[in-house]
Amino acid sequence: MSAYFAEMSKALLAADIYRPCLVLDRDRLDRNIAQVKQRLAPGLAVRLVDKSLPCVPLLSYIAKALDTNRFMTFHPPVTQAVLDAFPEGDMLYGKPMPVEAAKAALTRRGAGWWSRVCWLIDTPRRLAEYGALAAELSTELRFAFEVDVGLHRGGFASPSEIKVLTMPKGLRCEGIMAYEAHAPEIPGLFGGAAKALKKASTLAAEFVAGLEPDQRRILNIGGSKTALLHGGGAANEVSMGSAFVLPSDFDKPGLDGFQPAAFIATPILKVAAAALPGPAWASKTLQALGLFPRRGCYLYGGKWMADPVFPEGMKTNGLMGFSSNQQFMGLPVSAEVKPGDYAFLRPTQSEAVLQHFGAIAVFSDGRIADSWPVLPIG
C-alpha cells in the first residue's frame, strides 16, 4: 500500500499538481474492465451509468472496450453532453423525469432527444402525462416501465397493473427497467442476498412475459453490485457504472476481484501535535483515554465523501469535526509525514465525487498520463 501511494505521489509531483484532485488509475480500470468481460453472462449487454462515470473520456474508454453504445442517464445537462459525445448512443432514463423537464429538453435541445432518449414511466398518471406531451408535440416518445422487483422505491408493483393500462397514442413501449439494489443488503435472517436476487429475477421475468414481443427491446436489470450475478433470465442488459472504479460502498461479494481505481489526492498542509481548543488538560485527558490523537495533520480541503487510506492509520476525528477548507486528520505517532506530502482518500461513491475536482488526473505506468474533463454538474 505504501509503495503504491508513494509512486502515485511522485507522479503528482512530476505533473505539478499541488491541489486536491481526483486520480484515476487507468491500469486498475483496465483490470476491472477485464473482470466484466470475463464474468458477464452470455447474451447480456452493458448499459453504462453516466452519473457514476461522469466523464466523457472515461465513458468512451469503457464503451469502446465493451463495445456498447447503451447509456443510463439521470440529469438533462449530462444527458445532453452524452448525446453530443456519442452520436449512436442509446439513452435510457434511470429515474422518471417530471413531464415539464421532458418537454423542456425536447423543445430546447438537440434532435437526439426525440429519437435516442427512452423515458421512464412509473405510474399510470405519468403515462397519461407523457401521452399528452406526445400529442402536444405531434411526436412519438419512447419509454420503458419502471417495475418494482423488491426495492420498493416506486414503479409498477405487478404485471397486472401494466396489463390494464390504455396506451396513449404517440407512446412506444421499449421494455422495462428493474433495479434490485436491495438484494446485496438483505440479511440472512430474511433469506439473504441470493434469495432476494433470485426473487427479483423471477419478478422481472413475469413483467417481461406480460409485454408484447415488440415491447421487449430494453429488458434492463441490475446495477454494479449485482450485474455480474445475473444470467439465464429474461433480461438482455445490465447497468454498470461504479464497479469500474470501485468506491468503498461497492465492496460487495458480486465485485470480488475488482480493485479501487479512483482516489482523492490532496497535499498535507500542516503536521503538528494534536490539541483541541480550550484548556490543555482536556486534550491530554482525552488522549490518555484514547479518544483523541496525539498527532495530526491538516489537509488542503476536506469533508469529502471518502475514507482515508494513506498515510496508513490516518483517521478523521469527531471531536475536531470536519472542514471543507482544512480538514484535521489524526495520525499515528510513528507516521513519517511532512507538509507537502500527499494524503489519499478513497471515495465512498463515484457519482458527484468524480465531478468535484475538475479534470481527472489519469495515472498509468507510474505517471500522470492524461487529464480527462468531467461532465457538467448542472
C-alpha positions in Angstrom: 0.0 0.0 0.0 2.7 2.5 1.0 4.7 1.8 -2.2 1.6 2.2 -4.4 0.8 5.6 -3.0 4.5 6.7 -2.9 4.6 6.0 -6.7 1.3 8.0 -7.2 2.8 10.8 -5.1 5.9 11.0 -7.3 3.7 11.1 -10.4 1.6 14.0 -9.0 4.8 16.0 -8.1 6.2 15.4 -11.6 2.9 16.6 -13.1 3.0 19.8 -10.9 -0.3 19.0 -9.2 -0.4 20.7 -5.8 -4.1 20.8 -5.1 -6.9 18.4 -4.3 -7.6 16.2 -7.3 -9.2 13.0 -8.4 -6.7 10.4 -9.6 -7.9 7.6 -11.8 -5.7 4.5 -12.0 -6.2 3.5 -15.7 -4.2 0.3 -15.2 -6.6 -0.9 -12.5 -9.5 0.3 -14.6 -8.3 -2.0 -17.4 -8.2 -4.9 -15.0 -11.8 -4.1 -13.8 -13.0 -4.0 -17.4 -11.4 -7.3 -18.0 -13.3 -8.7 -15.0 -16.5 -7.6 -16.5 -15.7 -9.1 -19.9 -14.8 -12.4 -18.3 -17.7 -12.7 -15.9 -20.6 -11.1 -17.8 -23.2 -13.7 -18.7 -23.6 -14.5 -22.4 -26.5 -12.6 -24.0 -26.2 -9.6 -21.7 -25.1 -6.2 -22.9 -23.8 -3.5 -20.5 -25.5 -0.1 -20.2 -23.1 2.4 -18.8 -24.4 4.6 -16.0 -23.4 8.2 -16.7 -23.9 9.6 -13.2 -21.4 7.1 -11.8 -18.9 7.7 -14.6 -19.4 11.4 -15.2 -16.6 12.0 -17.7 -16.9 11.6 -21.4 -13.3 10.2 -22.0 -14.0 7.7 -19.2 -17.3 6.7 -20.6 -15.8 6.4 -24.1 -12.8 4.4 -22.9 -15.1 1.8 -21.2 -17.7 1.8 -24.0 -15.1 1.0 -26.6 -13.6 -1.8 -24.5 -17.1 -3.4 -24.0 -18.4 -2.5 -27.5 -21.5 -0.8 -26.1 -23.4 2.3 -27.1 -26.0 2.0 -24.3 -26.1 4.6 -21.5 -28.3 5.1 -18.5 -28.8 8.8 -17.7 -30.3 10.8 -14.9 -29.9 14.5 -15.4 -30.7 16.6 -18.6 -27.4 18.6 -18.7 -25.4 15.3 -18.5 -27.8 13.6 -21.0 -27.1 16.4 -23.5 -23.3 16.1 -23.1 -23.5 12.3 -23.6 -25.9 12.6 -26.6 -23.4 15.1 -28.2 -20.4 12.9 -27.5 -21.9 9.6 -28.7 -23.9 10.2 -31.9 -25.0 6.5 -31.8 -25.7 6.4 -28.1 -28.9 5.0 -26.8 -30.1 6.7 -23.7 -32.4 5.2 -21.0 -33.5 7.3 -18.1 -32.8 5.7 -14.8 -35.4 7.7 -12.9 -38.8 9.2 -14.0 -38.5 12.8 -15.0 -41.2 15.4 -14.4 -43.1 15.8 -17.7 -42.2 19.5 -17.7 -38.5 18.6 -17.7 -39.0 16.3 -20.6 -40.9 19.0 -22.5 -38.1 21.5 -21.9 -35.5 19.1 -23.1 -37.4 18.1 -26.2 -38.2 21.7 -27.2 -35.0 23.5 -26.3 -32.3 20.9 -27.1 -31.0 18.8 -30.0 -32.5 16.2 -32.2 -31.1 13.4 -30.2 -33.8 13.9 -27.5 -36.5 13.0 -29.9 -35.0 9.8 -31.3 -32.4 8.4 -28.9 -33.9 9.0 -25.4 -36.1 6.4 -23.7 -38.1 7.9 -20.8 -39.1 6.1 -17.7 -42.7 5.6 -16.7 -43.5 4.6 -13.1 -47.3 5.3 -12.7 -50.5 5.5 -14.8 -50.6 9.2 -14.2 -47.1 9.7 -15.6 -48.1 7.6 -18.6 -51.0 9.9 -19.3 -48.8 13.0 -18.9 -46.3 11.7 -21.4 -49.1 10.7 -23.7 -50.4 14.3 -23.6 -46.9 15.6 -24.2 -46.5 13.4 -27.3 -49.9 14.7 -28.6 -48.9 18.3 -27.9 -45.6 18.0 -29.8 -47.1 15.7 -32.5 -44.3 13.2 -32.0 -43.7 9.7 -30.8 -41.9 9.2 -27.5 -40.1 6.1 -26.4 -40.4 4.8 -22.8 -39.8 1.9 -20.5 -41.8 0.9 -17.5 -40.1 1.1 -14.1 -41.0 -2.1 -12.3 -40.7 -2.9 -8.6 -38.8 -6.2 -8.1 -38.3 -5.7 -4.3 -36.6 -2.4 -3.8 -39.9 -0.7 -3.2 -38.7 2.7 -4.4 -41.6 3.1 -6.8 -42.7 1.7 -10.1 -45.3 -0.8 -11.1 -45.7 -3.5 -8.5 -47.2 -6.2 -10.6 -47.6 -7.1 -14.3 -51.4 -6.9 -13.9 -51.1 -3.1 -13.2 -49.4 -2.7 -16.6 -51.8 -5.1 -18.4 -54.8 -2.9 -17.7 -53.3 0.3 -18.9 -54.6 2.0 -22.0 -51.6 3.0 -24.1 -51.8 6.7 -25.2 -51.2 7.3 -28.9 -47.7 8.6 -29.6 -46.0 6.5 -26.9 -43.9 3.5 -27.8 -43.0 1.0 -25.1 -39.5 -0.3 -25.4 -39.4 -2.6 -22.3 -38.7 -2.4 -18.6 -36.2 -1.3 -16.0 -35.9 -3.5 -12.9 -33.5 -2.3 -10.3 -32.6 -4.6 -7.4 -30.0 -2.7 -5.4 -31.6 -4.0 -2.2 -30.6 -7.6 -2.9 -27.0 -7.5 -1.6 -28.2 -5.8 1.7 -30.8 -8.4 2.7 -29.6 -10.2 5.9 -29.6 -13.9 6.2 -32.4 -13.7 8.6 -34.7 -12.7 5.7 -33.3 -15.1 3.2 -30.0 -13.4 2.2 -28.8 -11.8 -1.0 -29.0 -14.9 -3.2 -32.7 -15.4 -2.4 -33.5 -11.7 -2.9 -31.7 -11.7 -6.3 -33.5 -14.8 -7.5 -36.8 -13.4 -6.5 -36.1 -10.1 -8.3 -35.1 -12.0 -11.5 -38.3 -14.1 -11.3 -40.4 -11.0 -10.9 -38.7 -9.3 -13.8 -39.4 -12.3 -16.0 -43.1 -12.0 -15.1 -43.1 -8.4 -16.2 -41.4 -9.3 -19.4 -43.9 -12.1 -20.1 -46.7 -9.5 -19.9 -45.2 -7.4 -22.7 -45.9 -7.8 -26.4 -42.9 -9.1 -28.4 -42.3 -5.7 -30.0 -42.1 -4.2 -26.5 -39.0 -6.1 -25.4 -36.1 -4.2 -26.9 -34.8 -2.9 -23.5 -35.0 -5.5 -20.7 -32.8 -3.9 -18.1 -31.9 -5.2 -14.7 -29.1 -4.9 -12.2 -26.6 -2.3 -11.0 -22.9 -2.6 -10.3 -23.3 -4.7 -7.2 -25.4 -7.3 -8.9 -24.9 -7.1 -12.7 -22.4 -10.0 -12.8 -24.6 -12.2 -10.7 -27.3 -12.3 -13.4 -27.5 -14.9 -16.2 -30.1 -17.0 -17.9 -33.0 -14.8 -17.0 -35.3 -12.6 -19.1 -33.0 -9.5 -19.1 -31.0 -8.6 -22.2 -28.8 -5.9 -20.5 -27.4 -4.9 -17.1 -26.5 -1.4 -15.9 -23.0 -0.8 -14.6 -21.1 2.3 -13.5 -19.4 2.5 -10.2 -17.9 -1.1 -10.4 -15.3 0.1 -12.9 -13.7 2.4 -10.3 -14.9 0.6 -7.2 -15.6 3.2 -4.5 -15.9 1.7 -1.0 -19.7 1.5 -0.9 -19.3 -1.2 -3.6 -17.1 -3.6 -1.7 -19.6 -6.4 -2.2 -19.3 -10.1 -3.0 -20.6 -9.5 -6.5 -17.5 -7.5 -7.2 -14.9 -9.7 -5.7 -11.6 -9.4 -7.6 -12.2 -5.7 -8.6 -9.8 -3.1 -7.4 -10.3 0.5 -6.3 -9.3 2.7 -9.2 -10.2 6.2 -8.1 -8.6 8.2 -5.2 -8.7 11.7 -3.9 -5.2 13.0 -3.6 -4.5 16.2 -1.6 -1.5 17.9 -0.1 -0.8 17.9 3.6 -0.6 21.5 4.7 0.5 21.1 8.4 1.8 18.3 10.7 1.6 19.0 14.4 0.9 17.8 17.9 -2.8 17.5 18.1 -4.7 19.7 20.5 -8.3 20.7 20.9 -9.3 24.4 21.5 -9.6 25.1 25.3 -7.5 24.1 28.3 -4.5 21.8 27.6 -5.6 19.3 30.3 -8.8 18.5 28.3 -6.8 17.3 25.3 -4.3 15.4 27.5 -7.2 13.7 29.3 -8.9 12.6 26.1 -5.6 11.4 24.6 -4.9 9.3 27.7 -8.3 7.8 27.3 -7.6 7.1 23.6 -10.4 9.4 22.4 -8.2 12.0 20.7 -4.9 11.5 18.8 -1.6 12.8 20.0 -0.5 13.8 16.5 -2.4 15.1 13.5 -2.3 16.9 10.2 -4.4 19.4 8.2 -5.3 18.7 4.6 -5.8 21.0 1.7 -9.6 20.8 1.5 -11.8 18.1 3.0 -15.2 17.0 4.1 -15.5 14.7 1.1 -17.5 11.5 0.7 -14.3 9.5 1.1 -12.4 7.3 3.6 -8.7 8.0 4.4 -6.3 5.3 3.1 -2.9 6.9 3.3 -0.8 7.7 5.3 -1.6 4.5 7.0 -3.5 5.0 10.2 -4.8 8.4 9.2 -8.3 8.9 10.6 -11.0 11.6 10.9 -11.8 12.7 14.4 -15.3 13.6 15.6 -14.1 15.8 18.4 -12.3 18.1 16.0 -15.1 17.8 13.4 -14.9 18.4 9.6 -13.8 21.2 7.4 -14.1 21.7 3.6 -11.1 24.1 3.9 -8.5 22.5 6.2 -9.6 19.0 7.3 -8.0 17.8 10.5 -6.9 14.1 10.4 -5.5 12.1 13.3 -2.2 10.4 12.7 -0.3 7.6 14.5 2.7 9.0 16.5 5.0 7.0 14.3 3.7 8.3 10.9 6.5 9.7 8.8 4.8 12.6 7.0 5.6 16.2 6.4 3.9 19.3 4.9 3.9 18.9 1.1 3.3 15.2 1.2 0.1 13.8 -0.3 -2.7 12.2 1.6 -5.0 9.9 -0.2 -8.7 9.1 0.4 -10.9 6.5 -1.3 -14.3 7.8 -2.4 -17.4 6.1 -0.9 -19.2 6.6 -4.2 -18.2 7.8 -7.7 -21.2 9.9 -8.6 -20.8 13.6 -7.7 -17.3 12.9 -6.2 -15.6 12.4 -9.6 -17.0 15.8 -10.7 -15.9 17.7 -7.6 -12.3 18.4 -8.6 -12.3 19.4 -12.2 -10.4 17.4 -14.7 -9.4 13.9 -13.6 -5.7 13.1 -13.4 -5.2 9.8 -15.2 -2.4 7.6 -13.6 -0.8 4.9 -15.7 2.6 3.2 -15.9 3.8 5.3 -12.9 3.0 8.7 -14.4 0.1 11.1 -14.9 -0.6 10.2 -18.5 -3.6 12.3 -19.3 -6.2 14.8 -18.0 -9.9 13.9 -18.6 -12.5 16.7 -18.3 -15.6 15.8 -16.2 -19.3 16.3 -17.2 -21.3 19.3 -16.0 -23.0 19.1 -12.6 -25.9 21.2 -13.7 
